[in-house]
Amino acid sequence: MTDEIKKGLLGIVVDETTVSQVMPEINSLTYRGYAVQDLCEKCSFEEVAYLILNGNLPNSIQLNKFMKEERTNRNITINLREIITHVPKKAHPMDVVRTVVSVMGLEDKETVDNSPEANMRKAMRILAKTPTALAAFFRARKGKKIIKPKNKLSFSENFFYMCFGKVPQKEIVKAFDVSLILYAEHSFNVSTFTARTITSSLSDIHGAITGAIASLKGPLHGGANEEVMNMIKKIKTPNKAKNWLIDTLNKKQVVMGFGHRVYKSGDSRVPSMKKYFLKVAKIKKDKKLHKIYDILEKEMIERKNIYPNLDFPTGPTYHLMGFDTDFFTPIFVISRITGWSAHIMEQYASNKLIRPLSKYKGSKHRKVMLLNNR
């Protein structure tokens, strides 16, 4: 046994997975062996969700069955809708989405059943209902009437419809679909490891996903896409971008949306998301966001040799689509439910309690003195 401490478990391999990996030979993140950029171009989010949860891409019969199950489970209970309407309007949507998944656990009749079959059914219900609950809060906090899901619409179309009352043009929907595909899974990241740790105690899937959401909220993980947009709002115009960056670097402050623990020479997901960000920018006749993006990307690579991660193009894309900044990470959630669920079921299938050791560096042995002697 070594006394070497690996802060953050850096470089430590703690388990095996068949869900995803970054394949160096093709310089790409892969889901079940498929490169994400290929999935973005050739598949819908529903196809990728099926792949992540079931291990293989579906044929048309399997996909239709999967979509039917997702669509018939979209409605949330009157109780949950009432809870959402009484949530403080200034609550962060990540806290709301964490709460609604927890409430779903209270309402689900199979919560205590951790069999593979029950967990798959529960995963589908969480995947289907969470966007409905999130969209309900999106409208409720603005004082608008909650819109019920429409089963004839795709996963992405339905989310737009529940949030805005209409479905945008197909290019916008495709860009949103691509963002969901790219956010769906990423091996043993912080939130996924949180979910697996909770699962390792044989807790339930709702509890594991609730914990994962709490982990994802942090700005060093999922919350980074919100921080990217907040950063761009501070910069305001393209002509201020370069000086803002230089000043930030001189102060040794973090530039959000750049760098990654896994990718050292560029996040393989970025080219796909940037492609669709630029498409959305063109459709929305964006005059400045894409220019600020280009300046920051160019200067960061030249000055620090640090490349953008997925959050950098995704933040401004969601902004142009009309979503509030604090909703960016919850959108991440509705996608990542697929990856979390796959890992949770994988953990159950070959479980060992996750219980690492720590090296004690506190006080040496001390004797307890009675209160009147202290």
N, C-alpha and C positions, 0 to 999 in steps of 0.2 A: 504493500500500500504506500502510495506517495503522498507527501505533504503539500505538493504543488496545488495551488488553488486556481481554478479556471473561472474567473469572474464572469458571470453571465453564461456559464457553461460553454464558453467560446471553444469551438473545436471539438467538443465532446459529442460522441455518437451515443445516444441513449437507447435507441430502438431501431427497428426496421419498419419500412412502409412500402406499400405498392401503389400509393395514391399519386404521388408526384415526385419529380426531382428536376434539378437543373442538369442537363446533359452537356458536359463540356465539349464533347465531340461535334455537337451541332450548335453549341453556344445558345441553348434555348431552355426555358422552362418547359417541362412536358407534363401532361396529365395522362396517367396510365400509358405512357410511351408516346403520346401524340404531342407534337410541338404546338404551343399555344397560338402562334401566329397562323398556323394552318387551320386550327380550330376556329379562329376568328373569321377567317375568310370563307370557310366552307360549311360552318355549322351555326345553328341558332343556340341561344343560351340554354334552351330546354334540352337540346341534344347533349350539350356539354354537362349539364346537371345530371342527366341520366348516366353519362360516361363516368363521372366522378363517383356517383353513388353505387353504380352496378358493375363497373370494371370494363365495360366495352361500349362502343358507340351503338346506338339502337338501330334496328331496321324500322321500316315505316310502321309496322304493326306494334312493335314495342314502344315507339315514340308516341303514337296515338293513344295508347293505353296510359302511358306516363303523363301525357298532357291532360288527358281526361281526369285522372286522379288529382293532379295539381289544381285544375280548374274547379272541380266539384268541392274542393276543400278550402276555397278562398274566403268564404264568409266567416266573420268573427261573431262571437256571441253578443247579445244585447248587453250583458254584464261588462264585457271587455270594452265595448264601444262607450258605455257610460263612464267607465274608469278613465278612458282617454279624454272624454270631454271635461272631466273634472281635474285633470292634471294641470298644474300651474303653467300658464301660457309661456312663461320665461324658462321653463325647464329645458335642459339640453335634450335634443331628440335621442341622443345615445342613452341617456338615462331612461327615457320613455320606452325605447325599444328593448332595453334590458328588462324593464318592468313587465312589458306585455308578454315577453317570452316566459317569464316566471309565472304570470297569471295563466298562460296557456297550460303550464304544467299543473296548476291547480285544477283546471277544468278538464284536462285530458283523462279519459277513463282508463288509459293504458300506462299512465305515468310510472307505476311500480313494476311494469312488465319489461324486463330488459332482454327479452329474447330477440334474436336477429329479425324475426318477422315483425314484431311489435315496434322495434326501433326504426325499421324502415318506414313503417306506416306513420310513426310519430315524426320522423324526419320530413316526410312529405307534407304533413300538416303544418309543421313549423315553417317550411319553405313557402307554402301557399298562403298562410295567414299573416305572416309577419309584414309583407308589403302592404296588405290591407290595413293593418293596425297603424303602420307608419304613415301611410297616406291619410288616414283618418286624423292623426295628430297634425299633419301638414296643413290640413284645412281647418281643423277645430281651433288651432291657436290663432288663426286669422279671422275667426268668427264666421267662417263659411260652412255651408251645409256639407256633411260627410257624404261622399259618393260611394255607393256599394260597387263591388267588383262586377265586371261584365265577362261572362264565361266564354264569349265568342272571340275575345281578344287574346293575343299572345301574352306571355309573362311581362315583357317590356311595355307593350302597348297598353296593357291593363294598368300598369303602374302610372304611366302618364295620364291615363284617363281618370284614375282615382284622385290624382293630385290636381290636375288642371281642368278636368271636365271634357277634355278632347285629346285626340291622338295626333301628334305632329307628323310631318312628312316622313316617308319611309327611311330616308337617309339619316334623320335624327334618331329614329328608333334603332336602326342598325348600329349607329355609334354607341348608343346606350347598351345594346346587346353585347357589343365588343367589350365595353368597360366591365360588364358583369362577368363575361368569360375570363377576362384577365385578372379580376379580383377573386375568382371563385376558390382558388386553392394555391398554397405555396409552402408545402411541406411543414417542417416543425418550427413555424414562426411562433411568436410570443403567445398569441391568442389560441392557436391550435395546440400548443404545448400545455397551456392552461386547461383547455378542454380535456386533453388526454390525462392530465394529472387528476382532475376531478373525477373522470371516468374510472381511473385506476382504483379508486376507493369503492367502486361499484355503485356510485351515485347514478342518477338518471340523466337522460339526454337533455331534458329541459334545463336542469341545473348546470350541466356542463356547458351548454350554449350560453346560458345567462352569464356564467363566469368568463367565457370567451369574449362576450360583448364588452364586459367591464374592462378586460385587458386591451381590447381593440381601441377603446376610447382614447387611450394615451397618445400624445403628439409624436412619440417616437415610434408609433406603429400606425394604426389606421387613421388617427387624427391628423396625420401629416397632410392629407389632401385639403383639409380645411385651412391649415396653416399656410399652405401654398397660396390659396386664394386671398387670405388675409394679408400676406406679404405683397401680392400683386396690387391689392387695393392701396397699400401704403405707398407703393412706387407711383401709382396713378397714371403716368404717361411714359411712353417709350424713351423719350429724351432724358428721363431721369434714371433710367434703369441701370446704366453702367456705373454712374457715380454712386448710386445707392448700394450697388453690390460691392464696389471698392471700399466704401465706408464701412459696410457690414463686415467684410473680411478683415479690415484693419482693426476693428474692434474685437476680432476673434469670436464673432457671433455666428450661430448656425444659420445657414441658408437652407430653408425647408425645401424638400422635394429633390434633394441631391444626395447621392451616396447610398450604399446598401451593404448590409452585412455579408450578403452572398455574392453579389455582383461587384467586381472590382473594375471592370472595363466596360460597363454599360449594362443596364437592366434590359434583358431580352424582350420584355413586354412593351418597352417604350416606343419603338418604331411603329407598332400596330396602333397604339393609342394616339400617338402624335398624328398619324395619318388621318384618323377620324376626328381628332380635335381640329385639324386644319379644314376638314370638310365642313364641320359644324360652324367654324369661324366664317367660312365663305358664305354659307347659307344665311347666317345671322348678320352678314355684312359687318363683321367685327373690324374695327379700325385700330385697335391698340393691343388687345390681349396677346394675339399671336406674335406681334412685334416685340413685346416685352419678353415673351417666352424665348424667342430666337436670340435676343441680346443676352439674357441671363445664361442660357445654355452655352452659347459660344464663349462667353467670358469665363464661366466656371471651368470649362474644359481647358481653355488656354492658360488660365491663371493657377488652377489647383489640380488639374487633371482629374476632376470629379464629375461624373456623368449624372444625368437626371434619373430618378426612379419613376415608377408608374404614377405616383401621386402628382408629379409635376404637370403632365398633360391632362390628367383626369380632372383636377380641380377646376381649371378654367373651362373645360368642356361642360361640366355639370352647371357651372355658372351661366354659360351661354344658353343652356337648355331651360333655364328658369328656376332651378332649384336653389333654395336658400343655402348659404354656406354651411350652416351647422347641420344640414341634412346630408352632406357629402359622405361622412363616415357611416351613418345608418344605411345609405345605399350600398356601401361596401358590405354591410352586415347581410342584407338580403341576398347577396351573391355568395358570400363566404359561408353561409349556412350549409351549403352543399359540401364544401371541403371539411368543415368541422364535423358534420354528420358522418362523413366517410371515415375520418380518423377516429371518431368515437366508437363506431362499429368495429373498426379494425382493432382498437384497444380492447374492447370486450372480447373479441375473438381469441386474443392471445394475451391475456392480462397478467400484469405483475404490478403490485402497488409501487408507485413512484415515490421513493422516500430517500432523497440524497442526504449526505452527511454535511456537517459544517465544522469548521475549525474554530474552537472557542478562543477568544482573545480578551475576555472580560477580567474582572477582579479574581484574585486568588481566593482560596478558601477563607471565609470570614465567619466568626462566631456571632450568633444573634444575642444582642443585649436587650434586657427588659426595657420597656418604654421609658420608665423614669430614670434610667441610666444613660440614655442616648443624648 
